[in-house]
Amino acid sequence: MAELKITLKKSLIGCKKDQIATAASLGLRKIGDTTVQPDNAQTQGKLHKIGFLLEVTEA
């Protein structure tokens, strides 16, 4: 299965609580944090919700 490398590029300050919780569920807390997640429906939903804060590449 493909994996995605996800990096938090913008601050969570001023974001809604559900967006902050989504970032935390991906393991992203500070700008520059990077995580590798599987490319599945759950991850795609999270990326759709906070994609404007992230940089996503194939791992």
Beta strands, then each sheet from edge to edge (+ up, - down):
strand 1: 3-8
strand 2: 34-38
strand 3: 54-58
sheet 1: 2+ 1- 3+
end
